[in-house]
């Protein structure tokens, strides 16, 4: 693998307390040495860490690199000789073609202009309702609980057609199985409870369809088990990323008051602001691929069966792609970040996520012109980064404002 190559032996997860929005310093150091580094997986297995923007895009677009769950090597856990099972039916993020296409293609036509228009109006209503509740209750409040979480939570319930009377119970189950700090047995129990709830929902949609994505998917040849897996994937992908983008994005804006003022002064800046926050924060920070055959990448041979860690957050801070990449600039002209990925696995719900953020950020900063942190910035609790696919964000964001 070439001894002169820069080598990383442990996947860094700690961020500097004074720079919570930047990737871990060790990842930035690896990028400074080049777009690809040698990585030593647990057990002494050789692999690669890709930190450069262009190389990551090339990997994501190349079918010679696999997303299959059973081929991926965990960057921090040594599973020894244990063979992983393939991803469950419907959970297509960890599948290659043709299995991946079986699930993605039926979904591609579901995010129609009509549905997006209807969902936009509903998101505006949800946003206004929660801002009203915040104003009525007064500060301080936890913005994650009061605002960042409810917007995507209600939106995904609308998308799946979860009945209103079931949403409170359903949300508790989802919260429990997404809580990274819960006991393992509790997590497993909550996961199975959520799957059972989704199975009942699929059966109800087959019997009596309503105007939602899940009902439309029951028209095809997908089995109940596949629909449950797809629903679970949509739920996890649609909730975590948007919630943490709104929470962490608000934190970033509050720490950059000149950018916050620019957004408040110019509503037309919302589109560009969302793209810049997506680039700057990259909450979906890291993904994996495994080479299916020998591939030349960045001047090195990646052997078949070798796993690669793709560092999205360093790619979106790559100085060869973005000018002054560590600066948050809502007027930035350079686009084409990879916060939503690239290639056949690019996020299906990215337009919906954008709509939620384009509504949420301007509405919040204009409703509360004096919005500010209610505790010192160094006391903001950040989400643990224990797993490779974890979404980065704040656990809570105490804010207040002048009445």
LINGIQUI-V620789 format. One record per residue. RES is the residue in three letters. NEAR is the number of other C-alpha atoms within 10 Angstrom. Layout:
((RES,NEAR) (RES,NEAR))
//
This chain:
((UNK,13) (UNK,8) (UNK,7) (UNK,8) (UNK,14) (UNK,17) (UNK,17) (UNK,19) (UNK,14) (UNK,13) (UNK,18) (UNK,15) (UNK,15) (UNK,14) (UNK,16) (UNK,11) (UNK,13) (UNK,9) (UNK,11) (UNK,20) (UNK,22) (UNK,20) (UNK,25) (UNK,18) (UNK,15) (UNK,16) (UNK,21) (UNK,19) (UNK,14) (UNK,21) (UNK,24) (UNK,15) (UNK,13) (UNK,15) (UNK,20) (UNK,26) (UNK,26) (UNK,21) (UNK,24) (UNK,19) (UNK,22) (UNK,17) (UNK,11) (UNK,10) (UNK,13) (UNK,16) (UNK,23) (UNK,22) (UNK,26) (UNK,29) (UNK,30) (UNK,28) (UNK,25) (UNK,15) (UNK,17) (UNK,25) (UNK,18) (UNK,15) (UNK,22) (UNK,22) (UNK,16) (UNK,14) (UNK,15) (UNK,16) (UNK,24) (UNK,25) (UNK,23) (UNK,20) (UNK,21) (UNK,15) (UNK,21) (UNK,20) (UNK,23) (UNK,16) (UNK,22) (UNK,17) (UNK,11) (UNK,14) (UNK,12) (UNK,8) (UNK,6) (UNK,7) (UNK,9) (UNK,12) (UNK,10) (UNK,13) (UNK,15) (UNK,15) (UNK,19) (UNK,26) (UNK,22) (UNK,24) (UNK,20) (UNK,21) (UNK,22) (UNK,17) (UNK,13) (UNK,8) (UNK,14) (UNK,20) (UNK,15) (UNK,14) (UNK,22) (UNK,18) (UNK,10) (UNK,14) (UNK,17) (UNK,11) (UNK,10) (UNK,19) (UNK,18) (UNK,10) (UNK,10) (UNK,10) (UNK,16) (UNK,15) (UNK,13) (UNK,11) (UNK,20) (UNK,18) (UNK,13) (UNK,17) (UNK,22) (UNK,17) (UNK,13) (UNK,19) (UNK,22) (UNK,18) (UNK,13) (UNK,17) (UNK,19) (UNK,13) (UNK,13) (UNK,19) (UNK,13) (UNK,10) (UNK,10) (UNK,13) (UNK,17) (UNK,18) (UNK,19) (UNK,19) (UNK,22) (UNK,22) (UNK,15) (UNK,15) (UNK,24) (UNK,30) (UNK,18) (UNK,18) (UNK,26) (UNK,25) (UNK,20) (UNK,19) (UNK,21) (UNK,21) (UNK,19) (UNK,19) (UNK,22) (UNK,23) (UNK,20) (UNK,20) (UNK,12) (UNK,11) (UNK,8) (UNK,11) (UNK,16) (UNK,10) (UNK,11) (UNK,18) (UNK,15) (UNK,13) (UNK,20) (UNK,21) (UNK,14) (UNK,20) (UNK,21) (UNK,17) (UNK,13) (UNK,16) (UNK,12) (UNK,12) (UNK,10) (UNK,12) (UNK,9) (UNK,12) (UNK,20) (UNK,14) (UNK,14) (UNK,20) (UNK,19) (UNK,13) (UNK,17) (UNK,23) (UNK,19) (UNK,13) (UNK,17) (UNK,23) (UNK,19) (UNK,13) (UNK,22) (UNK,26) (UNK,16) (UNK,13) (UNK,22) (UNK,16) (UNK,11) (UNK,9) (UNK,18) (UNK,14) (UNK,13) (UNK,17) (UNK,20) (UNK,25) (UNK,21) (UNK,17) (UNK,21) (UNK,18) (UNK,11) (UNK,8) (UNK,9) (UNK,17) (UNK,14) (UNK,19) (UNK,16) (UNK,18) (UNK,23) (UNK,27) (UNK,22) (UNK,25) (UNK,24) (UNK,19) (UNK,16) (UNK,18) (UNK,18) (UNK,15) (UNK,19) (UNK,22) (UNK,24) (UNK,21) (UNK,20) (UNK,25) (UNK,26) (UNK,24) (UNK,26) (UNK,27) (UNK,23) (UNK,26) (UNK,26) (UNK,26) (UNK,23) (UNK,20) (UNK,20) (UNK,19) (UNK,14) (UNK,14) (UNK,12) (UNK,13) (UNK,18) (UNK,20) (UNK,15) (UNK,16) (UNK,22) (UNK,20) (UNK,13) (UNK,10) (UNK,14) (UNK,11) (UNK,16) (UNK,21) (UNK,15) (UNK,19) (UNK,26) (UNK,23) (UNK,21) (UNK,23) (UNK,23) (UNK,22) (UNK,25) (UNK,25) (UNK,26) (UNK,29) (UNK,26) (UNK,25) (UNK,21) (UNK,21) (UNK,16) (UNK,25) (UNK,24) (UNK,26) (UNK,22) (UNK,17) (UNK,14) (UNK,14) (UNK,17) (UNK,10) (UNK,14) (UNK,16) (UNK,8) (UNK,13) (UNK,12) (UNK,21) (UNK,17) (UNK,14) (UNK,18) (UNK,20) (UNK,27) (UNK,29) (UNK,25) (UNK,25) (UNK,25) (UNK,29) (UNK,29) (UNK,28) (UNK,30) (UNK,28) (UNK,27) (UNK,22) (UNK,16) (UNK,13) (UNK,17) (UNK,20) (UNK,13) (UNK,12) (UNK,17) (UNK,15) (UNK,14) (UNK,19) (UNK,18) (UNK,21) (UNK,13) (UNK,14) (UNK,11) (UNK,12) (UNK,13) (UNK,12) (UNK,23) (UNK,19) (UNK,24) (UNK,21) (UNK,18) (UNK,17) (UNK,14) (UNK,17) (UNK,19) (UNK,15) (UNK,16) (UNK,18) (UNK,16) (UNK,16) (UNK,12) (UNK,21) (UNK,22) (UNK,17) (UNK,18) (UNK,25) (UNK,28) (UNK,22) (UNK,20) (UNK,23) (UNK,23) (UNK,20) (UNK,17) (UNK,18) (UNK,20) (UNK,15) (UNK,14) (UNK,16) (UNK,13) (UNK,12) (UNK,18) (UNK,20) (UNK,21) (UNK,17) (UNK,13) (UNK,8) (UNK,16) (UNK,11) (UNK,11) (UNK,18) (UNK,13) (UNK,17) (UNK,16) (UNK,16) (UNK,17) (UNK,14) (UNK,15) (UNK,18) (UNK,13) (UNK,19) (UNK,23) (UNK,22) (UNK,29) (UNK,22) (UNK,16) (UNK,19) (UNK,27) (UNK,21) (UNK,19) (UNK,20) (UNK,16) (UNK,11) (UNK,9))
//
